[in-house]
């Protein structure tokens, strides 16, 4: 049987190699325990978007897990840019013709299986590039359906950990019914979706969950706050009750792949008038301008 993995190049522990040939030890703690973190950096027209913010979050996550950062920011940027260029040259999407996602994963490294964190390990560093698949035109113009669930994940959701089984189960809840995302609640308050942050619009105010240990602070947290400030749109982070979500004028998803996307149906009930609202349209337009500015 031929190897089903693509031949596009990836980065693994200092070397660029075809993805289908990349190998790690079965004793890598990322494989055994999910003991590692990851980051996903979008690149528009070949240029990483909000790279400093992605690196800052990665540094926070590494410190939380007590994994030493194997590279400086300058070295990380060089790796990311090299991957983008090599992805184009090896048959991927040309950097100037399509948007890309750079996936970075750092694990604690290789050691005999023991739950305690060994000291002195060399981190395993892996990175690859994929073409970005943005929401379709129909999803942009009509919005998407989502469902709700109790947030059953662990209480360190602020870590962008490779231990993603909770997110996998949460996303499958929506996949099973043909919905786009699962909006989760903990103790009656909004946390986030399986792989997105969730925003509530009520009375012209954009509301988001607090940046605490129960929510992964998406890079769009800071971006949306900047956009709202520049547009004169009130912006608040606070506890948001379940009833406030279901009575919202608009609901939005944000992530590297979803960008800013309207939820127009939640648990089969229309959100607002069942169409993407004016705040979503403003935020999406401003997001596109920010992307264009980064690519210029």
Buried (B, 14 or more C-beta within 10 A) or exposed (E): EEEEEBEBBBBBBEEBEBBEEBEBEEEBBBBBBEBBBBBBBBBBBBBBBBBEBBBBBBBBBBEBBEBEBBBEBEEBBEBBBBBBBBBBEBEBBEBEEBBBBBBBBBBBBBBEEEEEBEEEBEBBBBBBBBEBEBBEEEBBEBBBBBBBBEBEBEEEBBBBBBBBEBBEBBBEBBBEEEBBBBBBBBEEBBBBBBBBBBBBBBEEBBBBBBBEEBBBBBBBBBBBBBBBEEBEBEBBBEEBBBEBBBEBBBBBBBBBBBBBBBBBBBEEEEBBEEBBBEBBBBBBEBBEEBBEEBBE
